[in-house]
Amino acid sequence: MLGSTHGTLTTDSRRARVIACGEPPAPAVHGRPADVDDLDVGGRPLHAAVPDLDRLFRPESVAVVGASDADGRPNTGITRQLIAWAERVGARLHPVHPTRASVFGIPCLPSVADLPEQVDLAVLLVADPLPVVEELAEAKVRFAVAFASGFAETGASGAAAQTRLADAAARAGVRLLGPNTNLNAFERFRDDLDGPAIALITQSGHQGRPVFALQELGIRLSHWAPTGNEADLESADFISYFAERPEVGAIACYVEGLKDGRSFLLAADRAARRGVPVVAVKVGRTETGARTAASHTGKLTGSDAVVDAAMRQFGVIRVDGLDELQDTAALLARARAPLADGVVVCSISGGTGAHVADLATRAGLRLPVLSEAKQAELHQWIPEYLSVANPVDNGGHPVGDERGRKIIDAILDDPSVGVLICPVTGPFPPLSDRLVQDLVDAAEQSDKLVCVVWGSPVGTEPAYREVLLGSSRVATFRTVGNCLAAVRAHLDHHRFVRAYRSPFDEAPRTTSPSFRKARALMRPGEQLSEHAAKQLLRAYGIRVPREQLVTSAAAAVRAAGLVGYPVVMKASGARIAHKTELGLVKIGLTSASQVRDAYRELTEIARYEDVPLDGVLVCQMVERGVEMVVGVTHDDLFGPTVTVGLGGVLVEVLRDTAVRVPPFGEDQARTMLTELRGRALLDGVRGRPPADVDALVEVVLRVQRMALELGGELAELDINPLLVLPQGQGAVALDALAVCR
C-alpha cells in the first residue's frame, strides 16, 4: 500500500472538472491516482508519495520460496540467515519448496498457493522469479525480494526480462525489491545503541559494508536497503520512507545510477522539508565510472554536471569516498544544530594548528579571530608568547592539568564559536589521556560541536577506543580531511535547511498565455531560424533588439532607417548555427550604402556555402554590456535543465556555467551566478559599471518557465550572447538558437 502526506485521492468533483475541460485524466503518482493539484504544468508529480515499507523491514510473516537445507547449496546458507532474521524481528516463517517436506525442521509448503496465511514478504531464492511473482497476486503478498541476477545489468535482453518482471509485480500488486539484490536488508543490527540512527541505501551491497561497520564504533544503524537493479522499488522510495522515520538522523546512499531523476528530486525535497540530511556517493564522475556503473546496475548514470547540480539544489551532500560517507553521515546523524558557524582549531602544537587552520580555510570553513578579551582570558592559562587568536596553540603542558578543561570551556563559551576541532596527531600519555577526557566532559555539558582527530595509526589506545568512541557527543575522526569535510557538510546542511523553500510548492500548475503563442512557433524535429527563435523569446517576455527580416537590399535600407543606425546585419536561416565563423554577420553599419553592400555579401556567402536563408536580419546594435549565455537542454534523467554562464564566441572554451533542474526559485537563480568563476564581471571591473543582475535573473526565470511549459517540445535553446546592460537598463538577447523535438 502506498501513502502520501500531501492531499487526498482524486475527488469526484475534481475529476468532473478535468473531464469538462477536455483534459486527459491525471496520471498515477507512485501507484495511486494523482490529484490534479499534485501535478505541475508538464503533468509531472510535485510531491513524493511515501511508500509504507514497514512490513518490508518488519514483517509479521515471511515466505521463503526456494528454501533449502541441503549441504553445499547456496540457498541453504541464505535460508539459515533468513530463519535467524525472522526470529529476531518476530516474524512467522514459511519455507516453500515443491519437493521438500521440511527445511531445518520447519514444515515446507509445495507452492505459494498453499501458504496458510497472507504473508507480508516473499523472499525469492529462485533463478527465474517471474513465474513466482505472477503467483503472488493470488496470495496477496505485499512485498517480494528477488536475488536473481541476469537482468538489466546484462544488456538489452536482460533489460526486457526486467521490464516483464516489473510489469508482473505491478499486476500482482506486489512491491518488488531487486532483482540483483542481496541479503543486506536481513543483517543483524545492534539493538544496544542509542541516539539518532543512519539509514543506509546501496545499489551494491559490498559498498555499504564500511557504513554498516560504524556500529562497531558505537554509531547506530536502523535500516539497510540494498536496491539492486530497482525494477520497482528504487532509492527514491527509500529516501522518502526513511525521511519520515523518527529514529533516522541521516540517510547514507551509495548510488550507481538513478532510475528516475524526478523521483529522486522529489524524495530529496521531502528529506529537505523534514531537515533529514542525505549523504551520497554517486558513481559516474568519470566516463570509466559511468560505464562500469551502467554494466553493474543497468541504469543511467546521467550527466554528472547535472546530477551534481541537482543534488546541491535539493541539499543532497555528495561525497566521493566510502570513508567520507561514513564520517559525514555519522556526524550529521548525531550532531545538534550549530549555534554559530565559527570554527576554532585548538592544538598542542603551533605547527599542527597552523596546518589544520590552512586546510580548514581552504575547505570553506570560517575561522574567526577571537576577541582581545577572549585571548586575554586564554592567556591566563596559556603562555603569552603562544598565539591564541585562532588557531589556539596551548603549548601542550596546560592540557595535563586543570588548565586544559578551562581552556576548552572558554573557547566553547565564545558566542562566535560553533565548532571546536582538536587534532591529536599521536598518543602521548598521560597528556593525551587527560586531554580527550576533558574534551568529552566539556562536550557533554555544551550544546556546541566538539570534533577530535585521532591521528594515531594504531587506534587501539584506550583514550581512543574507550573514551572518545564511548562518547555520543564528541565526533571522532581518523583524518583531518574527513573531519573538515564533515564539519563543512554539517554547517552547510543546517544553513540550507533554515533557508529551504521547496520549489515544488511554487511550481506552475497551469500554462501561461505565453505558452500558446510560443507553441504556434514550434516546428517538430526542426531547428528554428534566429528570427523565429527570437519570436519564441519575445513570446515569453524576453527582450530582443529591434529588428526586421528582409529579402532585398532595398528593404534592408528601409529597415535600417526604421531600426536606427548603426545596425547589425545577419543571415537568417534554420540551418545556420555559427554565423560568425561563416562570415554571415556584419556589425557597425552606419549608412545605406554599407547596408546594401552587406546584404549582397551576406547572400553571396550563403549561396556559396549552400546555406538556405529565410532572409537577412537588420538589427539594432546594442553595446556596452556583459555577454552571458542562458539555455535549455534536455537531460535523459532529469528532463529539461537550465544553464547560465559567461557567453560570447568563447563560450565553449571558457565552459564557465552553472546548471539547475526546474523548478527553482529566484534564490537558486541568484546562487547559480555565484557559482560562476567570472561572476566578478557582473559586478563591474576595470572601470565598467555593474551589470543589471536583476534583469539577468529575470531572464533565467523566464527561460525556466519556457523549459517547464515546452519541455516536451523544446530539445535545446541557446541565447548567446545575452547582453546584460548596466544596472537598471535590462538585458537583451542578441542571438538565439532553438531546436524543436
BELFENZI-V658695 format. One record per residue. N is the residue number from 0. PSI is psi in degrees with one decimal (NA if undefined). Layout:
# BELFENZI-V658695
N;PSI
N;PSI
This chain:
# BELFENZI-V658695
0;139.5
1;145.4
2;169.6
3;144.2
4;6.5
5;119.7
6;-168.8
7;-179.6
8;159.7
9;129.6
10;160.1
11;-38.7
12;-39.8
13;-39.4
14;-39.7
15;-37.7
16;-40.5
17;-46.6
18;-40.4
19;-31.1
20;-1.7
21;19.8
22;153.1
23;156.2
24;147.9
25;141.5
26;165.1
27;145.3
28;107.8
29;46.3
30;-1.2
31;157.5
32;139.1
33;132.7
34;138.6
35;-25.3
36;-8.7
37;-2.2
38;145.9
39;-172.3
40;-22.6
41;7.4
42;16.6
43;149.6
44;148.5
45;-7.7
46;143.1
47;123.3
48;139.3
49;110.1
50;141.9
51;96.2
52;13.4
53;-43.1
54;-9.4
55;-44.8
56;-27.4
57;68.2
58;156.4
59;-24.2
60;143.6
61;135.9
62;131.0
63;102.5
64;120.5
65;19.6
66;148.3
67;149.1
68;17.1
69;137.3
70;137.3
71;-2.3
72;134.9
73;-35.5
74;-20.9
75;-47.6
76;-38.7
77;-44.0
78;-42.6
79;-43.2
80;-38.2
81;-36.0
82;-44.7
83;-41.0
84;-43.8
85;-37.7
86;-39.6
87;-38.7
88;-0.6
89;33.9
90;144.2
91;131.9
92;134.3
93;105.4
94;142.9
95;121.6
96;134.1
97;-19.5
98;7.4
99;138.1
100;-30.8
101;159.8
102;120.3
103;38.3
104;0.5
105;129.1
106;135.0
107;138.8
108;145.9
109;-25.8
110;167.5
111;-33.6
112;-20.5
113;5.8
114;136.3
115;-7.0
116;166.1
117;121.5
118;151.5
119;-37.1
120;131.4
121;122.3
122;120.9
123;104.3
124;54.2
125;153.3
126;-36.6
127;99.5
128;-12.4
129;-51.4
130;-36.1
131;-41.9
132;-39.3
133;-29.7
134;-21.5
135;-20.7
136;-46.4
137;-35.3
138;-6.5
139;42.5
140;138.2
141;-38.3
142;149.1
143;146.6
144;125.1
145;117.3
146;-22.7
147;143.7
148;-172.6
149;26.8
150;-130.1
151;-23.0
152;-12.4
153;-8.9
154;-162.1
155;-45.5
156;-39.6
157;-37.0
158;-39.1
159;-41.4
160;-37.6
161;-38.7
162;-42.4
163;-38.9
164;-44.8
165;-41.2
166;-40.2
167;-40.8
168;-40.1
169;-42.8
170;-35.4
171;-9.9
172;26.8
173;134.9
174;124.7
175;129.6
176;122.4
177;-159.4
178;-171.6
179;37.5
180;-166.2
181;-163.6
182;7.9
183;-32.4
184;-17.5
185;24.1
186;165.2
187;113.8
188;139.0
189;133.8
190;12.6
191;11.1
192;143.4
193;175.5
194;173.9
195;144.9
196;162.5
197;131.0
198;132.8
199;134.8
200;125.4
201;144.2
202;-17.7
203;115.0
204;-38.2
205;-33.2
206;-12.3
207;-8.0
208;-44.1
209;-38.4
210;-42.3
211;-35.6
212;-9.9
213;-23.4
214;-30.6
215;-17.3
216;9.3
217;13.2
218;128.1
219;138.5
220;139.3
221;-35.5
222;157.1
223;116.9
224;102.9
225;101.3
226;-19.4
227;-133.0
228;-10.2
229;48.3
230;-33.0
231;-84.1
232;133.3
233;173.5
234;-39.5
235;-38.7
236;-42.5
237;-34.7
238;-46.4
239;-42.3
240;-48.2
241;-33.0
242;-22.6
243;-6.2
244;125.1
245;-25.5
246;-10.7
247;120.7
248;-23.3
249;153.3
250;123.4
251;131.3
252;140.0
253;111.4
254;122.9
255;-39.4
256;152.7
257;133.5
258;-41.4
259;119.6
260;-41.1
261;-44.9
262;-39.6
263;-43.5
264;-37.8
265;-39.3
266;-42.7
267;-36.9
268;-42.6
269;-43.3
270;-40.3
271;-40.7
272;-37.2
273;-7.2
274;19.3
275;118.1
276;140.4
277;120.6
278;130.3
279;135.8
280;120.6
281;113.5
282;148.4
283;15.9
284;-27.6
285;163.2
286;-38.6
287;-45.5
288;-40.8
289;-42.0
290;-42.5
291;-40.8
292;-40.0
293;-39.0
294;-24.6
295;-45.6
296;-14.8
297;21.6
298;165.3
299;139.8
300;-23.6
301;157.5
302;122.5
303;-34.7
304;-38.9
305;-43.6
306;-45.3
307;-45.4
308;-41.3
309;-39.7
310;-46.3
311;-39.5
312;-34.6
313;17.5
314;12.0
315;128.7
316;111.4
317;128.8
318;165.1
319;-37.5
320;160.8
321;-30.0
322;-38.2
323;-38.9
324;-44.8
325;-58.6
326;-40.9
327;-44.6
328;-40.1
329;-44.6
330;-47.2
331;-31.7
332;-34.3
333;-25.8
334;143.6
335;163.3
336;136.7
337;144.7
338;-17.0
339;163.1
340;5.7
341;138.5
342;133.0
343;133.1
344;124.6
345;125.0
346;169.8
347;2.5
348;131.0
349;-37.7
350;-44.9
351;-45.4
352;-44.4
353;-41.4
354;-48.5
355;-37.0
356;-41.1
357;-48.6
358;-37.8
359;-43.1
360;-42.9
361;-28.0
362;-2.9
363;12.2
364;150.7
365;119.6
366;93.0
367;144.9
368;123.8
369;147.1
370;160.0
371;-36.3
372;-41.0
373;-38.3
374;-38.7
375;-38.4
376;-43.8
377;-32.2
378;-4.5
379;-28.7
380;-13.4
381;133.7
382;146.6
383;-29.3
384;-5.9
385;143.1
386;132.2
387;18.6
388;-32.2
389;103.8
390;160.1
391;118.3
392;107.7
393;-5.1
394;-8.9
395;-60.0
396;-38.6
397;-24.6
398;-6.5
399;-3.1
400;-160.2
401;-16.0
402;-31.6
403;-46.9
404;-36.6
405;-38.0
406;-46.5
407;-46.4
408;-38.7
409;-40.1
410;-46.8
411;-23.3
412;-13.1
413;125.3
414;-18.3
415;-8.8
416;127.1
417;-22.5
418;133.1
419;124.9
420;124.3
421;105.5
422;126.5
423;100.1
424;-21.6
425;157.7
426;138.2
427;68.6
428;147.4
429;-3.9
430;-46.1
431;-35.4
432;-44.7
433;-38.8
434;-49.8
435;-32.8
436;-41.0
437;-40.5
438;-42.6
439;-45.4
440;-41.2
441;-40.4
442;-35.3
443;-25.8
444;8.9
445;150.8
446;4.4
447;157.6
448;128.8
449;123.9
450;136.8
451;131.2
452;107.8
453;104.4
454;-0.5
455;133.8
456;-10.6
457;-58.3
458;16.1
459;0.4
460;139.9
461;-35.4
462;-33.2
463;-55.6
464;-37.7
465;-47.2
466;-56.8
467;-50.9
468;-17.0
469;-6.5
470;133.3
471;-4.1
472;-27.0
473;132.0
474;118.1
475;134.3
476;159.7
477;-14.6
478;146.1
479;-42.4
480;-45.5
481;-36.2
482;-49.6
483;-39.7
484;-40.0
485;-40.5
486;-42.8
487;-43.5
488;-39.8
489;-49.8
490;-42.6
491;-41.4
492;-48.0
493;-32.6
494;-42.0
495;-46.7
496;-39.5
497;-34.3
498;-3.3
499;129.6
500;121.0
501;124.3
502;-21.6
503;-25.0
504;-27.1
505;7.0
506;140.3
507;136.9
508;-13.4
509;155.4
510;153.4
511;164.6
512;-27.8
513;-31.6
514;-45.0
515;-39.4
516;-44.5
517;-39.7
518;-32.4
519;-19.3
520;-13.7
521;144.7
522;97.9
523;129.1
524;6.6
525;158.1
526;134.1
527;150.9
528;165.5
529;-40.8
530;-44.9
531;-37.8
532;-37.2
533;-32.3
534;-36.2
535;-44.6
536;-42.4
537;-34.7
538;-29.8
539;17.2
540;18.8
541;125.7
542;134.7
543;162.7
544;159.3
545;132.3
546;158.9
547;143.2
548;123.3
549;160.7
550;16.3
551;159.2
552;-39.6
553;-41.5
554;-32.8
555;-40.5
556;-43.8
557;-42.0
558;-38.8
559;-38.3
560;-37.3
561;-40.5
562;-40.6
563;125.4
564;154.0
565;158.8
566;164.4
567;139.3
568;136.0
569;142.4
570;139.2
571;123.4
572;154.1
573;-21.5
574;7.2
575;119.8
576;-40.7
577;84.1
578;-39.5
579;-43.7
580;-29.2
581;-1.3
582;27.6
583;23.7
584;132.7
585;127.6
586;160.1
587;32.9
588;130.2
589;2.5
590;163.5
591;-39.2
592;-40.0
593;-37.6
594;-44.3
595;-45.3
596;-40.5
597;-39.8
598;-46.9
599;-41.9
600;-42.1
601;-44.6
602;-33.2
603;-42.0
604;-43.0
605;-39.9
606;-41.0
607;-40.0
608;-0.1
609;46.2
610;112.6
611;139.2
612;150.0
613;1.9
614;-171.0
615;132.8
616;131.2
617;113.4
618;148.6
619;137.3
620;120.0
621;130.0
622;178.7
623;76.1
624;177.5
625;125.8
626;119.9
627;167.8
628;136.7
629;132.9
630;172.6
631;132.9
632;166.5
633;120.7
634;139.2
635;-29.9
636;-44.2
637;-6.7
638;-144.4
639;138.3
640;153.2
641;133.5
642;141.9
643;144.9
644;-175.5
645;133.4
646;-160.6
647;-169.9
648;-16.0
649;18.7
650;-38.9
651;-26.5
652;-46.4
653;-40.4
654;43.2
655;86.6
656;161.4
657;147.4
658;148.8
659;154.9
660;121.4
661;150.0
662;152.9
663;159.2
664;-174.4
665;-35.8
666;-40.2
667;-35.5
668;-40.3
669;-36.1
670;-35.3
671;-41.0
672;-34.6
673;-19.6
674;-9.9
675;135.4
676;-32.3
677;22.8
678;-31.5
679;-24.4
680;-31.1
681;-21.0
682;-9.9
683;116.5
684;154.7
685;44.7
686;-2.8
687;148.8
688;158.1
689;144.8
690;162.9
691;82.4
692;-36.5
693;-40.9
694;-38.0
695;-44.9
696;-40.9
697;-40.1
698;-43.0
699;-43.0
700;-35.1
701;-37.4
702;-37.9
703;-43.7
704;-41.9
705;-43.1
706;-40.5
707;-41.5
708;-32.9
709;13.9
710;-35.6
711;-12.4
712;-14.9
713;109.5
714;-36.1
715;141.3
716;133.8
717;106.2
718;104.6
719;115.4
720;149.2
721;112.4
722;113.8
723;113.4
724;171.3
725;156.4
726;129.7
727;-4.2
728;-3.8
729;-164.7
730;144.9
731;129.4
732;103.5
733;-26.5
734;155.1
735;146.2
736;133.9
737;134.5
738;127.7
739;150.5
740;NA
